[in-house]
Amino acid sequence: MLLHLLINSYPTKSLFPQTLLQSTSSVVGSSLSWRWWPSSYTVVLPAHWSSSRCSSSLVAARGRTRHRRADILLESSSSLGVSGPLTLQSRGCGLRGDHISLPTSFLALHINTSKQQAGARARQLAHQFIKLRFGVFDEQGFPGDPLYPSHYRVGGRIYPTGSFDTTVKGVWVTEEGEEGCSPDSQACVFQPRGDNRAVTCSLGSLPGLPSLQGYCPKANLPPGPSKQAVLCNARSVLEVINSSHHWATIDSSLPLDMDKNTAARVDFVRARATRYVLVLETSADMVDDWKFINKAVQKLVRHDLADSAEVGLVSFSNESRVESVMTRVGGSRGRLVDSVPDRYRLSQDQGRCMLCGVNTALKDVLGDDKEGAHIILVTRGGADTLSLSDEVVLQEAAAYFQVQVSSVLVPRERSKVLTFYDSLALESGGRSTVVVGEGVVERYRELTLALSSL
C-alpha cells in the first residue's frame, strides 16, 4: 500500500523520517499478523528544494503520485495542538480517517535516541496508521476528561483506562510528573513502572511499553470508557478491523511472512509546480456582471500569479473553447490577459455546458499531464449548470486524475446556488466561494479576493 507524506514545513535533511517510517511499517505488520502493512511511502517535498537538502536523491513526481491528499502531513507544529502524531478522524468508527498530523518535533526526538525510545515512537506512530486505515480509536483515557477519563473502578480498585492482557504495574502522577496524584480528585496520568514484560498488548493503550506486540484479542478486565469502547459500542480494535471491508478483501492465503524482513521503500520526489486552468462561463446570462469578472481575471493574471506559475484558459456556454493553452506566466502576462474574453465575445444565448468546459480543460489544456492541476470554475453556479449525471462525471474525473477543483460562484440570487460545488471542492481539496456583494465595486472586490486566495 502506498502512503504519501506531504511536507509543508522546512526541517533539515537530518529530520527526514526514513528509519522511523520503516520501523513503523514493521510494527504495523507484526500487529496485524502481516496481512497488511505500509510497504512503501512517497515523500513529496517542496518543488524548489534541491537534492542538497536531502541525503537521498530527488526526482520529479510523475504518473499516479498523489499531490494533494496527504496520508501524513508533516508540520512545523501540530495543527491539532499535540506534541506527537495524531490522526484526524471525522467519520466515526470503522471508517477511514482523514490524515495523520506529524509535528517535526516528533522527528527530532527520533534522532540520536536509544533503541528503546525509537521503538516506542515507532509503536506510537504505528497505532496512528492503524487508526487512519481502519477507523479505530485510542484505548487510553485522558486526565480530567469527563467522557474518556484516565481511570475507572472495578471491585473498588482503580485501574488505568486501557486494554491489557494482564495488570500493568505503575504509579499515578500529575500532568507535571509529580507523584502522589489521586485519580478520584485530581487530573492524573498513569505512568508504568516496574517489571511489565508480561504485558503484550495493547498498542492503543500504552505504546511506550517495549513488550507490546499488538492489540488484545481479549482483555483480562473491561477496557474502561475509552474512545474505542464508547465510539465503537464496546467492540475491541481487532473486532473492528476484522469486520472491516478492507480486511475482508485481503487474501489471507498469500505468503506474507516473507515481508517480515523487508524494509518498507521510501521514495523522495519533488512536488509539481501548480498548473491552473481557469474555466469561465460565457453564456449570455453573464453579461450584467462580465465587466468586473473580466477585470478580476485580468488582475489575477497580471499581478497575482507568480512568474513560475502555469495557467490555461477555457470558456464555455453551449460549447467550450480553449482561449489559451497552458502557458508559463513569466514573460506572457500581456498575451494571457488579451486571451480573457470581453463582453463582445459572450454567447448570444443562455445555454451553458459546465461539463464541456471541464472536459476541454482536462483534454485540450492539461492533456496527459493532469495530476496535481488546479481547475478554477467561474460560473453562475445555478441548478441549470449541471445535471445529476454531470455531477457524477465531475466527481469521478477529479478523483481519477487527482485534480483540485475550486469554484467562484457569481449568482444572481444566493439561494439558487448549487450545493454540489461545495461538495466537489471539499472532496478534491479546493475551495468554493460565493460572491454575494451588492453593486459592481463590492462584487469586483469579492471576486478578486476569491481568485487571489486560490
C-alpha positions as CSV (number, residue, x, y, z in Angstrom):
1,M,0.0,0.0,0.0
2,L,1.3,3.4,-0.9
3,L,1.3,6.0,1.8
4,H,2.1,9.6,1.0
5,L,3.8,12.2,3.2
6,L,3.5,15.8,2.2
7,I,6.0,18.2,3.8
8,N,4.7,21.8,4.2
9,S,7.4,22.9,6.7
10,Y,11.2,23.0,6.3
11,P,13.1,20.6,8.5
12,T,16.8,19.9,7.8
13,K,17.7,16.8,5.9
14,S,18.6,15.1,9.2
15,L,14.9,15.1,10.1
16,F,13.8,13.1,7.1
17,P,12.0,10.2,8.8
18,Q,13.1,7.2,6.7
19,T,14.1,4.9,9.5
20,L,11.1,5.9,11.6
21,L,8.7,5.1,8.7
22,Q,10.4,1.7,8.1
23,S,10.3,0.8,11.8
24,T,6.6,1.9,11.9
25,S,5.8,-0.4,9.0
26,S,7.4,-3.4,10.8
27,V,5.3,-2.7,13.9
28,V,2.0,-2.4,11.9
29,G,2.8,-5.7,10.1
30,S,3.6,-7.6,13.2
31,S,0.5,-6.2,15.0
32,L,-1.8,-7.4,12.1
33,S,-0.1,-10.8,11.5
34,W,1.5,-9.4,8.4
35,R,-1.8,-9.3,6.5
36,W,-1.5,-5.6,6.0
37,W,1.4,-3.1,6.4
38,P,2.6,0.1,4.7
39,S,5.2,-1.3,2.2
40,S,6.1,1.9,0.5
41,Y,6.0,5.7,1.1
42,T,6.3,8.6,-1.2
43,V,7.7,11.8,0.4
44,V,6.6,14.8,-1.6
45,L,8.9,17.7,-1.0
46,P,8.6,21.4,-2.0
47,A,9.2,21.9,-5.7
48,H,12.1,24.4,-5.1
49,W,14.1,22.0,-2.9
50,S,17.5,20.9,-4.2
51,S,19.0,17.5,-3.6
52,S,21.5,19.1,-1.2
53,R,18.7,19.3,1.4
54,C,18.2,15.6,1.5
55,S,20.7,12.7,1.7
56,S,18.5,10.8,-0.8
57,S,18.2,11.6,-4.5
58,L,15.1,13.6,-5.5
59,V,13.1,13.1,-8.7
60,A,10.0,14.9,-10.1
61,A,6.7,13.5,-9.2
62,R,5.1,11.7,-12.1
63,G,2.4,9.3,-13.1
64,R,0.0,8.5,-10.3
65,T,2.0,10.1,-7.5
66,R,-0.6,11.8,-5.3
67,H,-0.1,15.5,-4.8
68,R,-3.0,16.9,-2.8
69,R,-4.3,14.4,-0.3
70,A,-1.7,13.5,2.2
71,D,-2.0,10.5,4.5
72,I,0.6,12.1,6.7
73,L,1.0,15.9,7.0
74,L,4.4,16.9,8.4
75,E,4.0,20.2,10.1
76,S,6.4,22.6,11.9
77,S,3.9,22.4,14.8
78,S,0.8,20.2,15.1
79,S,-2.4,21.8,13.7
80,L,-4.2,19.6,16.3
81,G,-2.3,21.1,19.2
82,V,-0.4,18.0,20.4
83,S,3.3,17.1,20.7
84,G,3.1,13.7,19.0
85,P,1.4,12.2,15.9
86,L,-2.4,12.2,15.9
87,T,-5.0,11.1,13.4
88,L,-7.8,13.4,12.4
89,Q,-10.9,11.3,12.3
90,S,-14.2,12.9,11.3
91,R,-16.1,9.9,10.0
92,G,-16.7,7.6,13.0
93,C,-15.9,4.0,14.0
94,G,-14.8,1.6,11.2
95,L,-14.4,4.4,8.7
96,R,-11.1,5.7,7.3
97,G,-9.5,8.7,9.0
98,D,-8.6,12.0,7.3
99,H,-4.9,12.2,7.8
100,I,-2.1,12.0,10.4
101,S,-0.7,15.2,11.7
102,L,3.1,14.7,12.4
103,P,5.0,17.6,14.0
104,T,8.7,17.9,13.2
105,S,9.5,18.0,16.9
106,F,8.5,14.3,17.0
107,L,11.0,13.5,14.3
108,A,13.7,15.5,16.1
109,L,13.2,13.2,19.1
110,H,13.9,10.2,16.9
111,I,17.5,11.4,16.2
112,N,20.3,10.2,18.4
113,T,17.9,8.3,20.6
114,S,18.1,4.9,22.3
115,K,16.8,1.8,20.7
116,Q,14.0,1.5,23.3
117,Q,12.9,5.1,22.7
118,A,13.0,4.7,19.0
119,G,10.8,1.6,19.3
120,A,8.3,3.5,21.4
121,R,8.0,6.2,18.8
122,A,7.5,3.6,16.1
123,R,4.8,1.9,18.1
124,Q,3.1,5.3,18.7
125,L,3.1,6.1,15.0
126,A,2.0,2.6,14.0
127,H,-1.1,2.9,16.1
128,Q,-1.9,6.1,14.3
129,F,-1.5,4.3,10.9
130,I,-4.0,1.7,12.0
131,K,-6.4,4.3,13.3
132,L,-6.2,6.1,9.9
133,R,-6.8,2.9,7.8
134,F,-9.3,1.1,9.8
135,G,-11.2,3.8,11.8
136,V,-10.3,2.5,15.3
137,F,-9.6,4.8,18.2
138,D,-7.3,5.2,21.2
139,E,-7.9,2.8,24.1
140,Q,-6.4,5.0,26.7
141,G,-8.2,7.7,28.7
142,F,-7.3,11.4,29.3
143,P,-6.7,13.2,32.6
144,G,-9.7,15.2,33.6
145,D,-11.8,14.2,30.6
146,P,-15.5,13.7,31.5
147,L,-16.2,11.5,28.5
148,Y,-13.0,9.5,28.3
149,P,-11.4,9.6,31.8
150,S,-7.9,8.2,32.5
151,H,-9.2,5.7,35.1
152,Y,-12.1,3.6,36.2
153,R,-13.1,1.3,39.1
154,V,-13.7,-2.4,39.3
155,G,-14.4,-4.0,42.7
156,G,-13.3,-0.9,44.5
157,R,-9.9,-0.8,42.8
158,I,-8.7,1.9,40.4
159,Y,-7.4,0.9,37.0
160,P,-6.0,3.0,34.1
161,T,-8.3,3.1,31.2
162,G,-7.0,0.8,28.5
163,S,-7.0,-2.7,27.2
164,F,-4.4,-5.1,28.6
165,D,-3.8,-8.8,28.9
166,T,-2.5,-8.5,32.5
167,T,-2.3,-5.9,35.2
168,V,0.1,-3.1,34.4
169,K,2.4,-2.0,37.2
170,G,2.9,1.7,37.7
171,V,2.0,4.9,39.6
172,W,-0.3,7.8,39.2
173,V,1.4,11.2,38.7
174,T,0.2,14.7,37.9
175,E,0.4,16.1,34.4
176,E,3.6,17.8,35.6
177,G,5.1,14.5,36.6
178,E,4.7,14.8,40.4
179,E,3.9,11.6,42.3
180,G,1.2,11.1,44.8
181,C,-1.7,12.0,42.4
182,S,-5.2,10.8,43.4
183,P,-7.3,10.0,40.3
184,D,-10.6,10.4,42.2
185,S,-9.9,14.1,42.9
186,Q,-7.2,15.2,40.5
187,A,-6.3,15.1,36.8
188,C,-3.8,12.2,36.9
189,V,-1.7,10.3,34.3
190,F,-0.8,6.7,34.8
191,Q,2.9,6.1,34.4
192,P,4.1,2.4,34.0
193,R,6.9,1.4,36.4
194,G,8.4,-1.9,37.4
195,D,8.6,-5.1,35.5
196,N,5.8,-5.1,32.9
197,R,7.3,-7.6,30.5
198,A,4.2,-9.8,30.8
199,V,2.1,-7.0,29.2
200,T,2.0,-7.8,25.5
201,C,-1.0,-5.7,24.5
202,S,-2.5,-3.2,23.7
203,L,-0.8,-0.9,21.2
204,G,-3.7,1.6,21.6
205,S,-3.2,2.0,25.4
206,L,0.4,2.3,26.4
207,P,2.6,2.2,23.2
208,G,5.7,3.1,25.3
209,L,5.9,-0.4,26.8
210,P,8.6,-2.3,24.9
211,S,6.9,-5.7,25.4
212,L,3.8,-4.7,23.4
213,Q,3.2,-6.9,20.3
214,G,-0.2,-5.7,19.0
215,Y,-3.8,-5.4,20.1
216,C,-5.5,-7.5,22.7
217,P,-7.9,-10.2,21.3
218,K,-9.4,-10.3,24.8
219,A,-8.6,-8.1,27.8
220,N,-8.4,-9.5,31.3
221,L,-10.5,-6.6,32.6
222,P,-13.2,-4.4,31.0
223,P,-11.3,-1.8,28.9
224,G,-12.9,1.2,30.6
225,P,-14.5,4.2,29.0
226,S,-12.0,4.9,26.2
227,K,-12.8,6.4,22.8
228,Q,-12.6,3.0,21.3
229,A,-15.1,1.5,23.7
230,V,-17.5,4.4,23.6
231,L,-17.5,5.2,19.9
232,C,-17.3,1.6,18.7
233,N,-20.0,0.2,21.1
234,A,-17.6,-1.7,23.3
235,R,-16.0,-3.5,20.3
236,S,-12.3,-4.1,20.5
237,V,-9.8,-2.7,18.0
238,L,-9.4,-6.2,16.5
239,E,-13.1,-6.7,16.3
240,V,-13.5,-3.5,14.3
241,I,-10.6,-4.4,12.0
242,N,-11.7,-8.0,11.4
243,S,-15.2,-6.8,10.4
244,S,-14.0,-4.1,8.0
245,H,-14.5,-4.3,4.3
246,H,-10.8,-3.7,3.6
247,W,-9.8,-6.6,5.9
248,A,-12.2,-8.8,4.1
249,T,-10.6,-8.1,0.7
250,I,-7.1,-9.1,1.9
251,D,-6.2,-12.6,0.7
252,S,-5.1,-14.4,3.9
253,S,-3.6,-17.2,1.7
254,L,-0.8,-15.0,0.4
255,P,2.6,-15.9,1.8
256,L,3.1,-12.6,3.5
257,D,5.6,-13.9,6.0
258,M,8.4,-13.2,3.5
259,D,7.8,-9.5,4.0
260,K,8.8,-9.6,7.7
261,N,12.5,-8.9,6.9
262,T,11.8,-6.5,4.0
263,A,12.2,-2.8,4.8
264,A,9.5,-0.5,3.5
265,R,10.6,1.5,0.5
266,V,10.8,5.3,1.0
267,D,10.9,7.4,-2.2
268,F,11.6,11.2,-2.2
269,V,10.0,13.3,-5.0
270,R,9.7,17.0,-5.7
271,A,6.2,18.4,-5.8
272,R,5.0,19.6,-9.1
273,A,4.6,23.3,-9.7
274,T,0.9,24.0,-9.6
275,R,-0.8,24.4,-13.0
276,Y,-4.0,26.4,-13.1
277,V,-6.9,26.2,-15.7
278,L,-9.5,29.0,-15.5
279,V,-12.8,27.7,-16.8
280,L,-15.1,30.8,-17.4
281,E,-18.8,30.7,-18.1
282,T,-19.5,33.0,-21.1
283,S,-23.3,32.4,-21.6
284,A,-25.5,35.5,-22.3
285,D,-26.6,35.3,-18.7
286,M,-23.2,36.6,-17.6
287,V,-23.4,39.9,-19.5
288,D,-24.5,42.1,-16.5
289,D,-21.5,41.0,-14.4
290,W,-19.0,40.4,-17.1
291,K,-17.2,43.7,-16.9
292,F,-16.0,43.1,-13.3
293,I,-15.4,39.4,-13.9
294,N,-13.1,40.3,-16.9
295,K,-11.2,42.9,-14.8
296,A,-10.8,40.5,-11.8
297,V,-9.4,37.7,-14.0
298,Q,-7.1,40.1,-15.7
299,K,-5.8,41.3,-12.3
300,L,-5.2,37.7,-11.3
301,V,-3.1,37.1,-14.3
302,R,-1.3,40.5,-14.5
303,H,-0.5,40.9,-10.8
304,D,-1.3,37.9,-8.5
305,L,0.1,34.8,-10.2
306,A,3.9,34.1,-9.7
307,D,6.2,34.1,-12.8
308,S,6.8,30.4,-12.3
309,A,3.0,29.5,-12.4
310,E,1.5,28.0,-15.4
311,V,-2.1,28.9,-16.5
312,G,-4.5,28.0,-19.2
313,L,-7.9,29.5,-20.0
314,V,-11.2,27.8,-21.2
315,S,-14.5,29.5,-21.9
316,F,-17.9,27.7,-22.1
317,S,-21.5,28.3,-23.0
318,N,-23.4,25.8,-25.1
319,E,-20.0,24.6,-26.2
320,S,-16.4,25.2,-25.0
321,R,-13.2,26.6,-26.4
322,V,-9.6,27.0,-25.5
323,E,-8.8,30.7,-25.1
324,S,-5.2,30.0,-24.0
325,V,-3.1,26.8,-23.9
326,M,-1.1,26.1,-20.7
327,T,1.5,28.9,-20.5
328,R,4.1,30.0,-18.1
329,V,3.1,33.3,-16.6
330,G,6.5,34.9,-16.6
331,G,7.0,36.8,-19.9
332,S,3.5,36.0,-21.1
333,R,1.2,38.1,-18.8
334,G,0.2,40.5,-21.6
335,R,-0.7,37.7,-24.0
336,L,-2.6,35.9,-21.3
337,V,-4.6,39.0,-20.4
338,D,-5.6,39.5,-24.0
339,S,-7.0,36.0,-24.1
340,V,-9.6,36.8,-21.5
341,P,-12.9,37.2,-23.4
342,D,-14.5,40.7,-23.3
343,R,-18.3,41.2,-23.3
344,Y,-18.5,41.2,-27.0
345,R,-17.3,37.6,-27.1
346,L,-20.1,36.3,-24.9
347,S,-22.6,33.9,-26.3
348,Q,-25.9,35.1,-27.7
349,D,-28.0,32.5,-25.8
350,Q,-28.5,31.3,-22.3
351,G,-27.1,27.8,-22.8
352,R,-24.3,26.6,-20.6
353,C,-22.4,23.3,-20.5
354,M,-20.1,23.2,-17.5
355,L,-19.1,19.6,-18.1
356,C,-18.0,20.7,-21.7
357,G,-15.7,23.3,-20.2
358,V,-14.1,20.9,-17.7
359,N,-13.7,18.2,-20.3
360,T,-11.9,20.7,-22.6
361,A,-9.7,21.8,-19.7
362,L,-8.7,18.2,-19.0
363,K,-8.3,17.0,-22.6
364,D,-7.1,20.0,-24.6
365,V,-5.3,22.1,-22.0
366,L,-3.9,19.6,-19.5
367,G,-3.6,16.6,-21.9
368,D,-1.5,13.8,-20.5
369,D,-0.2,16.0,-17.6
370,K,-3.3,16.3,-15.4
371,E,-2.2,15.1,-12.0
372,G,-1.9,17.9,-9.4
373,A,-3.5,20.6,-11.6
374,H,-6.0,23.1,-10.2
375,I,-9.1,23.8,-12.2
376,I,-10.9,27.1,-11.2
377,L,-14.6,27.4,-12.2
378,V,-16.2,30.9,-12.5
379,T,-19.9,30.5,-13.1
380,R,-23.4,31.4,-12.0
381,G,-23.4,28.1,-10.2
382,G,-27.2,27.6,-10.6
383,A,-29.0,24.3,-10.8
384,D,-29.1,24.5,-14.6
385,T,-25.3,24.4,-14.9
386,L,-25.1,20.7,-14.1
387,S,-27.3,17.6,-14.3
388,L,-27.0,14.8,-11.8
389,S,-25.1,12.7,-14.3
390,D,-22.7,15.6,-14.9
391,E,-22.1,15.8,-11.2
392,V,-21.1,12.1,-11.0
393,V,-18.8,12.5,-14.0
394,L,-17.0,15.6,-12.4
395,Q,-16.6,13.8,-9.1
396,E,-15.1,10.7,-10.8
397,A,-12.8,12.8,-13.0
398,A,-11.5,14.9,-10.1
399,A,-10.7,11.7,-8.1
400,Y,-9.2,9.7,-11.0
401,F,-7.0,12.5,-12.4
402,Q,-6.1,13.8,-8.9
403,V,-7.0,17.4,-9.8
404,Q,-8.1,20.1,-7.4
405,V,-11.4,21.9,-8.3
406,S,-12.3,25.3,-6.9
407,S,-15.4,27.3,-7.7
408,V,-16.1,31.0,-7.6
409,L,-19.8,31.4,-8.0
410,V,-21.4,34.6,-9.1
411,P,-25.2,34.0,-8.7
412,R,-28.0,36.5,-9.3
413,E,-29.5,35.1,-6.0
414,R,-27.5,33.2,-3.4
415,S,-30.4,30.8,-2.8
416,K,-30.1,29.4,-6.3
417,V,-26.5,28.2,-5.9
418,L,-26.0,24.5,-6.5
419,T,-24.5,23.0,-3.3
420,F,-22.7,20.4,-5.4
421,Y,-19.9,22.9,-6.0
422,D,-19.1,22.9,-2.3
423,S,-19.0,19.1,-2.2
424,L,-16.7,18.9,-5.2
425,A,-14.3,21.5,-3.7
426,L,-14.3,19.6,-0.4
427,E,-13.6,16.2,-2.0
428,S,-10.9,17.5,-4.3
429,G,-9.1,19.8,-1.8
430,G,-10.3,23.0,-3.4
431,R,-12.4,25.9,-2.2
432,S,-15.8,27.2,-3.1
433,T,-16.7,30.9,-2.8
434,V,-20.0,32.7,-3.4
435,V,-19.9,36.4,-4.5
436,V,-22.8,38.0,-2.7
437,G,-21.9,41.7,-2.6
438,E,-24.3,44.4,-3.8
439,G,-23.1,46.7,-6.6
440,V,-20.3,46.3,-9.1
441,V,-17.5,47.6,-6.9
442,E,-18.3,45.2,-4.0
443,R,-18.7,42.3,-6.3
444,Y,-15.4,43.0,-8.0
445,R,-13.7,43.2,-4.6
446,E,-15.1,39.9,-3.5
447,L,-14.2,38.2,-6.8
448,T,-10.6,39.4,-6.8
449,L,-10.2,38.3,-3.2
450,A,-11.7,34.9,-4.0
451,L,-9.4,34.4,-7.0
452,S,-6.2,35.6,-5.3
453,S,-6.9,33.3,-2.3
454,L,-6.7,30.3,-4.6
